Amino acid sequence: MQAQTRHLSVLSFLQQQIAGTLNEGDVTHMRYPTAISILLGIRLVAVENGGATLEIDVDPAIHGNQQGTIHGGLIGELADAAIGTAHSTQMVEGESFASIDLKVNFIRPVWKSTLTAIATATHQGRSVSHYHCDIFRDDGKLAATAISAVMTLRGESATGR
């Protein structure tokens, strides 16, 4: 017997994914987990309307730069993934989004650690929203902060995205 398809909001889908209560036929209009998150091992640990918390285990042997610390691009990707997940909780069927910018400030170096990115909306507009993301090392110290503006796309602009 084939599972019946049940269309969920992004927020409901992600909350049920975290809780482990998704049914076989449950879907949402966005792709979760994302391919890049699967590739990098980024995990969604909490989500709310306009907010998301993600984690990744990092190791300089895999994610390192020439100085032997975790590459800033990976930290930027983690921030972008957290911000994108936070914004996706606002999307309804037929909507998508695109990042306008991403600015990352590196506070302290990261070696082998579990990084936690906490993204929250600072302004939710009809077309453009703004987000802040803090990234913490597993010792609780702030490793980086990021800010981003995200544009919501509707109609033809959202098609195929």
C-alpha positions in Angstrom: 0.0 0.0 0.0 1.4 3.4 -1.1 1.6 6.2 1.5 -0.8 9.0 1.0 0.9 12.3 0.2 0.4 15.0 2.8 1.5 18.6 2.0 3.0 20.4 5.0 4.2 23.9 5.5 8.0 24.2 5.6 7.9 25.0 9.3 5.6 22.0 10.1 7.7 19.7 7.9 11.0 20.7 9.6 9.5 20.6 13.1 8.3 17.0 12.4 11.6 16.1 10.8 13.4 17.1 14.0 10.9 15.3 16.2 11.2 12.2 14.0 7.4 12.2 13.4 7.4 12.6 9.6 5.3 10.0 7.8 6.4 8.4 4.5 4.1 10.6 2.4 4.8 13.9 4.1 6.2 16.6 1.7 6.8 20.3 1.6 7.4 22.5 -1.4 11.1 23.1 -0.6 13.9 20.5 -0.6 14.8 19.3 2.9 17.3 18.2 3.8 19.3 20.2 1.3 21.9 18.5 -0.8 24.7 20.7 0.5 23.7 20.0 4.1 23.8 16.3 3.4 27.2 16.6 1.8 28.7 18.6 4.6 26.9 16.9 7.5 25.0 19.9 8.6 22.2 19.0 11.0 19.0 20.9 11.8 18.5 20.8 15.6 15.8 23.5 16.2 13.4 25.6 14.1 10.8 28.2 14.8 9.0 30.8 12.7 11.8 33.0 11.4 14.6 31.1 13.3 16.8 28.0 13.0 19.6 26.3 14.8 22.0 24.1 12.8 25.1 22.1 13.8 28.1 20.6 12.1 31.1 18.6 13.4 34.3 20.1 12.0 37.8 18.9 11.8 40.9 20.6 10.3 41.9 17.3 8.6 38.7 17.6 6.5 37.6 21.3 6.7 40.9 23.0 7.2 42.6 25.9 5.6 46.4 26.5 5.0 46.7 27.7 8.7 45.3 24.5 10.1 42.0 26.0 11.3 38.5 25.5 9.9 38.1 27.3 6.6 36.0 30.5 6.7 34.1 29.4 3.7 32.6 26.5 5.6 31.7 28.8 8.5 30.0 31.1 5.9 28.1 28.2 4.4 26.9 27.2 7.9 25.6 30.7 8.5 24.0 30.8 5.1 22.3 27.5 5.7 21.0 28.6 9.1 19.7 31.9 7.7 18.2 30.1 4.6 16.4 27.6 6.9 15.1 30.4 9.1 13.7 32.3 6.1 12.2 29.2 4.5 9.9 28.8 7.5 8.2 32.0 6.2 7.6 30.5 2.7 4.3 29.3 1.4 3.6 27.2 -1.7 4.6 29.2 -4.8 7.2 31.2 -2.9 11.0 30.9 -2.9 13.9 33.2 -1.9 17.3 34.3 -2.8 20.1 35.7 -0.6 21.0 39.3 -1.4 24.1 39.4 0.7 26.0 37.6 3.4 28.6 39.3 5.7 30.6 37.1 8.1 32.7 38.5 10.9 35.2 35.9 12.2 35.7 36.4 16.0 38.1 33.5 16.9 39.6 30.5 15.2 38.0 27.1 15.1 39.8 23.7 15.2 38.1 20.4 15.9 34.7 21.2 17.3 30.9 21.1 16.9 29.8 24.4 15.6 26.3 25.6 16.4 24.7 28.3 14.2 21.7 30.2 15.6 19.9 32.4 13.0 17.1 34.8 13.8 15.1 37.3 11.8 15.8 40.9 12.8 13.3 42.3 10.3 10.7 40.4 8.3 9.5 42.4 5.3 7.1 41.5 2.5 10.0 41.4 0.0 13.3 41.8 1.9 14.0 40.3 5.3 17.2 40.7 7.4 18.8 38.0 9.6 21.5 37.7 12.2 23.4 34.5 12.9 25.8 33.7 15.7 28.1 30.7 15.4 29.5 29.1 18.6 32.2 26.6 19.1 31.5 23.6 21.4 33.3 25.5 24.3 30.5 28.0 24.1 32.7 30.8 22.7 31.5 32.9 19.8 33.4 32.0 16.6 31.7 34.2 14.1 28.7 36.3 13.4 26.9 36.9 10.2 24.2 39.2 8.8 22.2 38.7 5.6 19.4 40.2 3.6 17.1 37.7 1.9 14.6 38.5 -0.9 11.3 36.6 -1.1 10.3 35.6 -4.6 6.8 35.1 -5.8 5.1 34.2 -9.1 7.3 33.8 -12.1 10.4 34.9 -10.1 9.9 31.8 -7.8 9.4 29.3 -10.6 12.1 26.7 -10.8 14.0 27.9 -7.7 
